[in-house]
Amino acid sequence: MFRWDAQQRFARRSGKAWISVALISWVVVGTLAEYRARAGAEARSNSQNVQMNLPTPPVESTTTSTEPSSPSTLPIPSDVALSAAERKAAASRAPETKPSTPDTKPSTPDSKSPTPPSSATSPMASTAKPSAPPAPSHPVAKSWQVVTLADIDRDLVFDRLPSDQGIVTPIAPADEEPDPDTSDHLQYIREMLPSWQPGKVADPVQRVRNILYVAAVPDVLQTPLERFAPYVVFERLQQDVPKEQLIKVLYWIALHPTDGDDSAIKDLWALKFSNDSVDPEQTRERAAIYGVKLLGRLLGKLPGGPS
């Protein structure tokens, strides 16, 4: 390729052909080397992607199978060209899973499963009965006229009533004197009750219920009258209703506080009560409690109070 003398010539023109062969070989070798380098880099990158995107090994199924599963092989994306060595390496990194074997033990219901056992396997299946309201443990009186002392002793507990000194259904001690204004109001109620229309209805149960409202409403409103009104109410009931009949009626109201009519509450204005609205349900409840307190005194089961 080189001449030492400018006048020197090649012996023959065909001697330069080997230069083309050498250049072409050099270009081919360089191109192949570049291609192999890029192919190797892509293969390593794809191998890393395959490792990073390996699917999570499936959880071993709890159901029994009659055929053993084949050895676990991780799926390789079809669009990635891996060599045999890379496929083998990827497969060696996969967790080994044991083939499931059929369970020969009888299945038992899982205690943590939310699904209840079937009626065929339930221990209560043979004893289960259709639900029905429980039968009363004792006969219930059909009307207040047939109530007996045995019914009262069985159904009422007098020592669990609210305290007379408490907030609910209070009763002042017999020796406590009200203030002058309260005393004047009590005297007015005492004088007007005999002519108060709700206190004159024919039905004895409704009549007693209406008069008990005179003690219940001040208790619900928590006025100064609440501690002393029960004395006036008890006095009027004993004057208006025979004792034997009153005992039965008070028991009946205690067991049926929501029966009857509560329109008498709106007529208390005639006894100089305020026009403040009260909860009828709460008023009925307080009237029933005052009725039991009076009943306990009539039967000698509670101390103090009117005779």
C-alpha positions in Angstrom: 0.0 0.0 0.0 2.9 2.4 0.5 5.7 3.3 -1.7 9.1 4.2 -0.5 10.0 5.9 -3.7 7.8 8.3 -5.6 9.0 6.8 -8.8 8.3 3.3 -7.6 5.2 1.6 -9.1 3.4 -1.5 -8.2 4.3 -4.4 -10.2 0.8 -5.1 -11.2 -2.6 -3.3 -10.9 -4.4 -6.4 -9.5 -2.3 -6.2 -6.3 -4.7 -3.6 -4.9 -7.8 -5.9 -4.7 -6.8 -7.3 -1.4 -7.2 -3.8 0.1 -11.0 -3.9 -0.6 -11.3 -7.3 0.9 -9.6 -6.2 4.1 -11.7 -3.1 4.4 -14.9 -5.0 3.8 -13.9 -7.6 6.4 -13.1 -4.8 8.9 -16.5 -3.2 8.3 -18.3 -6.5 8.7 -16.5 -7.4 11.9 -17.2 -4.0 13.4 -20.9 -4.2 12.4 -21.2 -7.7 13.9 -19.5 -6.6 17.1 -21.8 -3.6 17.5 -24.9 -5.7 16.8 -23.8 -8.3 19.3 -23.2 -5.6 22.0 -26.6 -4.2 21.4 -28.3 -7.6 21.4 -26.6 -8.5 24.6 -27.7 -5.3 26.3 -31.3 -5.8 25.2 -31.2 -9.4 26.4 -29.9 -8.4 29.8 -32.5 -5.6 30.0 -35.3 -8.0 29.0 -34.0 -10.6 31.6 -34.2 -7.9 34.3 -37.7 -6.9 33.2 -38.8 -10.5 33.3 -37.4 -10.9 36.8 -39.1 -7.7 38.0 -42.4 -8.7 36.5 -42.5 -12.3 37.7 -46.0 -13.2 38.7 -46.7 -13.9 42.4 -46.7 -17.6 43.1 -50.3 -18.8 43.3 -51.6 -19.5 46.8 -52.0 -23.2 47.3 -55.6 -24.0 46.9 -57.5 -25.4 49.9 -59.7 -27.5 47.6 -58.7 -31.1 47.0 -57.6 -32.2 43.5 -57.4 -35.7 42.1 -54.5 -34.8 39.7 -51.1 -33.6 40.9 -50.2 -30.3 39.4 -47.2 -30.1 37.0 -43.9 -28.6 38.3 -44.2 -24.9 38.5 -42.7 -23.0 35.6 -42.9 -19.2 35.5 -44.4 -17.9 32.3 -42.1 -16.0 30.0 -43.6 -13.2 27.8 -43.8 -14.5 24.2 -42.4 -11.2 22.8 -39.1 -11.5 24.7 -36.3 -13.4 23.0 -34.2 -15.2 25.7 -31.4 -17.6 25.3 -31.6 -21.1 26.7 -29.3 -20.1 29.6 -31.5 -17.1 30.5 -34.6 -19.2 30.5 -33.0 -21.8 32.7 -31.8 -19.1 35.2 -35.3 -17.6 35.3 -36.8 -21.0 35.9 -34.3 -21.7 38.7 -35.4 -18.6 40.6 -39.0 -19.6 40.7 -40.3 -21.0 44.0 -40.8 -24.7 44.1 -44.4 -25.8 44.7 -45.3 -29.2 45.7 -48.0 -31.0 43.8 -51.2 -31.0 45.7 -52.4 -34.4 46.8 -56.0 -35.4 47.3 -57.2 -35.1 50.8 -58.4 -38.4 52.1 -59.7 -36.9 55.5 -63.3 -36.0 55.8 -63.9 -32.3 55.4 -65.0 -30.4 58.5 -66.6 -27.0 58.6 -64.3 -24.1 59.2 -65.0 -22.4 62.5 -63.9 -19.1 61.0 -66.0 -19.3 57.9 -69.0 -16.9 57.9 -71.2 -19.5 56.2 -73.3 -21.3 58.8 -73.3 -25.1 58.8 -76.1 -26.7 56.9 -79.1 -28.1 58.8 -78.0 -31.6 58.0 -74.7 -31.2 60.0 -75.9 -28.6 62.6 -76.1 -30.1 66.1 -79.3 -28.0 66.7 -81.1 -29.3 63.6 -82.9 -32.1 65.4 -84.1 -29.9 68.2 -84.9 -26.6 66.3 -88.5 -25.5 66.5 -90.4 -22.7 64.9 -90.1 -19.5 66.9 -93.2 -18.6 68.9 -94.0 -16.1 71.6 -93.3 -17.5 75.0 -96.4 -18.6 76.9 -97.1 -16.5 80.1 -95.9 -18.2 83.3 -99.2 -17.3 85.0 -102.7 -16.4 83.9 -103.3 -12.7 83.3 -106.4 -11.0 84.7 -108.8 -10.1 81.8 -110.2 -7.0 83.7 -109.5 -4.9 86.7 -112.5 -6.4 88.5 -111.0 -9.9 88.8 -107.6 -8.7 90.2 -106.5 -10.4 93.4 -104.0 -9.7 96.1 -102.0 -12.7 94.8 -101.7 -10.9 91.4 -100.4 -7.8 93.1 -97.8 -9.7 95.2 -96.6 -11.6 92.2 -96.4 -8.7 89.6 -95.4 -5.6 91.6 -92.1 -5.0 93.5 -92.6 -2.1 95.9 -89.0 -1.9 97.1 -87.7 -1.0 93.6 -89.7 2.2 93.2 -87.9 5.5 92.8 -87.1 7.1 96.1 -89.5 9.7 97.5 -86.5 12.0 97.9 -85.4 11.6 94.3 -86.0 13.6 91.2 -88.6 11.2 89.7 -92.0 11.0 91.4 -90.8 12.7 94.6 -93.0 13.0 97.7 -92.2 15.4 100.5 -92.0 14.1 104.1 -95.2 14.5 106.0 -93.8 17.1 108.3 -92.4 19.3 105.5 -94.4 22.5 104.9 -94.6 24.1 101.4 -94.0 27.8 100.8 -97.0 30.1 100.9 -97.6 30.3 97.2 -97.4 26.5 96.8 -99.7 26.1 99.8 -102.3 28.4 98.3 -102.2 26.4 95.0 -102.5 23.1 96.8 -105.6 24.4 98.6 -107.1 25.5 95.3 -106.6 22.1 93.8 -108.1 20.4 96.8 -111.2 22.5 96.5 -111.6 22.2 92.7 -110.9 18.5 92.2 -114.4 17.3 93.2 -115.9 19.4 90.4 -113.1 18.9 87.9 -114.8 17.2 84.9 -112.1 14.7 84.1 -112.2 13.5 87.7 -115.9 12.7 87.4 -116.0 10.4 84.4 -118.0 7.2 84.8 -115.2 4.7 84.1 -113.4 4.2 87.5 -110.1 3.3 85.8 -110.1 6.4 83.6 -111.2 8.6 86.5 -108.3 7.4 88.7 -105.9 7.8 85.8 -107.1 11.4 85.2 -106.6 12.3 88.9 -103.1 10.8 88.9 -102.2 13.2 86.1 -102.6 16.0 88.6 -99.5 14.6 90.4 -97.7 13.5 87.3 -97.7 16.7 85.3 -95.9 18.9 88.0 -93.4 16.1 88.3 -92.6 16.1 84.6 -92.4 20.0 84.6 -90.4 19.9 87.9 -92.4 22.7 89.5 -92.4 23.5 93.3 -95.8 21.7 93.3 -94.4 18.3 92.5 -93.4 17.2 96.0 -96.8 18.1 97.6 -99.4 17.4 94.9 -99.3 13.6 95.6 -100.9 14.2 99.0 -103.8 16.1 97.5 -104.2 13.4 94.8 -104.0 10.5 97.3 -106.6 12.2 99.5 -109.0 12.7 96.7 -108.7 9.2 95.4 -109.4 7.7 98.8 -112.4 9.9 99.2 -113.8 9.2 95.7 -113.1 5.4 95.2 -113.7 2.6 97.7 -110.5 1.1 99.0 -111.0 -2.4 97.6 -111.9 -1.0 94.2 -109.0 1.5 94.3 -106.5 -1.2 95.0 -107.5 -3.2 91.9 -107.7 -0.1 89.7 -104.2 1.1 90.8 -102.8 -2.3 90.0 -104.4 -2.3 86.6 -103.1 1.1 85.7 -99.6 0.1 86.8 -99.7 -2.9 84.4 -101.4 -0.9 81.6 -99.9 2.6 81.7 -100.5 3.3 78.0 -104.2 2.4 78.0 -107.0 4.8 78.3 -107.2 8.5 77.4 -104.8 11.3 78.2 -106.9 14.2 77.1 -107.3 15.3 80.7 -103.8 16.6 80.6 -105.0 19.5 78.5 -107.8 20.3 81.0 -105.4 20.9 83.9 -105.6 24.7 83.2 -108.8 24.6 85.2 -106.7 23.8 88.3 -104.4 26.8 87.5 -101.7 24.6 85.9 -99.4 26.3 83.3 -100.0 25.8 79.6 -96.5 24.3 79.1 -96.7 21.2 76.9 -95.7 17.9 78.4 -94.8 14.6 76.9 -97.9 12.4 77.2 -95.9 9.2 77.3 -93.7 10.4 80.2 -96.8 11.7 82.0 -98.4 8.3 81.8 -95.3 6.7 83.2 -95.1 9.0 86.1 -98.8 8.6 86.8 -98.4 4.8 87.0 -95.4 5.1 89.4 -97.4 7.4 91.7 -100.3 4.9 91.5 -98.0 2.1 92.7 -96.6 4.3 95.5 -100.2 4.9 96.7 -101.0 1.2 96.3 -98.0 0.3 98.5 -99.3 2.7 101.2 -102.8 1.3 101.0 -101.5 -2.2 101.4 -99.0 -1.3 104.2 -96.1 -2.3 102.1 -94.6 1.3 102.0 -94.2 3.5 105.1 -95.4 7.0 105.5 -97.8 9.0 103.4 -101.5 9.3 103.8 -103.4 6.7 105.6 
